[in-house]
């Protein structure tokens, strides 16, 4: 196991899986350094950092999202990830529809008001952060 991180909010570990007679397969595990919560969240930087890491991965690389119970915060991550992709591709967003699409396959995703609030806050913070980095000609 090898660890390194460019971001202070994300811990990266590289695991090498060896099967007899095959080339080693490297897996990068990204996890938040701080515990992610859905209630009373004022700082979304850890979640945004995880999503940014996933967005920076090559398109042909699979991403597996896991949590201790199989659902909590996985839906939030997927909804934020898909929402930011939607903003990038379409220049608009519909968080409700994004979440409903996830719930057709995993009904337990984003099942609380706190999770919806965290999605909206994270997407809002992402937009605020990226708009601060845009230069305007006046």
C-alpha positions as CSV (number, residue, x, y, z in Angstrom):
1,X,0.0,0.0,0.0
2,X,1.3,3.4,-1.0
3,X,-0.3,6.7,0.2
4,X,-0.1,10.1,-1.2
5,X,-2.4,13.1,-1.7
6,X,-2.4,16.4,-3.5
7,X,-5.4,17.5,-1.6
8,X,-5.5,18.1,2.2
9,X,-9.1,16.7,2.4
10,X,-8.5,13.4,0.6
11,X,-6.4,10.5,1.6
12,X,-5.2,8.4,-1.4
13,X,-4.0,4.9,-1.0
14,X,-2.7,2.8,-4.0
15,X,-3.3,-1.0,-3.5
16,X,-1.7,-3.5,-5.9
17,X,-3.6,-6.7,-6.5
18,X,-1.6,-9.7,-7.7
19,X,-3.1,-12.7,-9.3
20,X,-0.9,-15.7,-10.3
21,X,0.1,-15.5,-13.9
22,X,-1.4,-12.0,-14.5
23,X,-0.1,-8.4,-14.4
24,X,-0.7,-6.6,-11.1
25,X,-3.8,-4.5,-11.0
26,X,-3.5,-1.1,-9.2
27,X,-6.5,0.3,-7.3
28,X,-6.6,3.8,-5.9
29,X,-8.7,4.2,-2.8
30,X,-9.8,7.8,-2.1
31,X,-11.3,8.5,1.3
32,X,-12.1,11.7,3.2
33,X,-9.7,12.7,5.9
34,X,-12.6,14.1,7.9
35,X,-15.8,12.2,8.8
36,X,-18.6,13.1,6.4
37,X,-22.0,14.0,7.9
38,X,-25.4,14.8,6.6
39,X,-26.7,16.9,9.5
40,X,-25.7,20.5,10.2
41,X,-23.0,20.5,7.5
42,X,-21.4,23.9,7.0
43,X,-18.2,22.7,5.3
44,X,-18.6,20.7,2.1
45,X,-14.9,20.8,1.1
46,X,-14.2,17.1,1.9
47,X,-17.1,15.9,-0.3
48,X,-16.2,18.4,-3.0
49,X,-12.6,17.1,-2.9
50,X,-13.8,13.5,-3.3
51,X,-16.0,14.4,-6.2
52,X,-13.2,16.5,-7.8
53,X,-10.9,13.5,-7.5
54,X,-13.4,11.2,-9.2
55,X,-14.1,13.7,-11.9
56,X,-10.3,13.9,-12.6
57,X,-10.0,10.1,-13.2
58,X,-9.8,8.9,-16.8
59,X,-13.2,8.2,-18.3
60,X,-12.3,4.5,-18.9
61,X,-11.5,3.9,-15.2
62,X,-14.3,2.4,-13.2
63,X,-15.3,4.1,-9.9
64,X,-16.7,2.1,-7.0
65,X,-18.4,4.1,-4.2
66,X,-18.7,2.3,-0.9
67,X,-19.8,3.2,2.6
68,X,-20.1,1.3,5.9
69,X,-23.8,0.5,5.4
70,X,-23.8,0.4,1.6
71,X,-26.0,3.5,1.1
72,X,-25.4,6.4,3.4
73,X,-23.6,9.2,1.6
74,X,-23.1,7.0,-1.5
75,X,-26.2,8.5,-2.9
76,X,-25.1,12.0,-2.0
77,X,-21.7,11.5,-3.6
78,X,-23.3,10.1,-6.8
79,X,-25.9,12.9,-7.0
80,X,-23.2,15.6,-6.5
81,X,-20.9,13.8,-9.1
82,X,-23.7,13.6,-11.6
83,X,-24.9,17.1,-11.0
84,X,-21.5,18.6,-11.6
85,X,-21.1,16.5,-14.7
86,X,-24.5,17.9,-15.8
87,X,-23.4,21.4,-15.2
88,X,-20.2,20.9,-17.2
89,X,-22.0,19.3,-20.1
90,X,-25.3,21.1,-20.3
91,X,-24.6,24.3,-18.4
92,X,-27.7,23.7,-16.3
93,X,-28.8,21.5,-13.4
94,X,-31.8,19.6,-12.1
95,X,-30.9,18.1,-8.8
96,X,-34.3,16.5,-8.2
97,X,-34.3,14.7,-11.5
98,X,-30.7,13.6,-10.9
99,X,-31.6,12.1,-7.6
100,X,-34.8,10.4,-9.0
101,X,-32.7,8.7,-11.6
102,X,-30.4,7.3,-9.0
103,X,-33.4,6.2,-6.9
104,X,-34.8,4.1,-9.8
105,X,-31.8,1.7,-9.3
106,X,-31.1,2.3,-5.6
107,X,-34.3,3.5,-3.8
108,X,-32.4,4.0,-0.5
109,X,-30.2,6.7,-2.0
110,X,-30.9,10.3,-0.8
111,X,-33.8,9.3,1.3
112,X,-33.6,12.1,3.9
113,X,-34.1,15.8,3.8
114,X,-30.6,16.2,5.3
115,X,-29.1,14.3,2.4
116,X,-30.9,16.5,-0.1
117,X,-29.7,19.6,1.8
118,X,-26.1,18.3,1.6
119,X,-26.4,17.8,-2.2
120,X,-27.8,21.3,-2.8
121,X,-25.2,22.9,-0.4
122,X,-22.3,21.0,-2.0
123,X,-23.4,21.9,-5.6
124,X,-23.9,25.5,-4.5
125,X,-20.4,25.6,-2.9
126,X,-18.9,24.1,-6.1
127,X,-20.5,26.8,-8.2
128,X,-19.4,29.5,-5.8
129,X,-15.8,28.2,-5.8
130,X,-15.6,27.7,-9.6
131,X,-17.1,31.1,-10.3
132,X,-14.5,32.8,-8.1
133,X,-11.8,31.4,-10.5
134,X,-13.4,32.9,-13.6
135,X,-12.0,36.1,-15.0
136,X,-14.3,38.6,-16.6
137,X,-13.3,41.2,-19.2
138,X,-14.9,44.5,-18.4
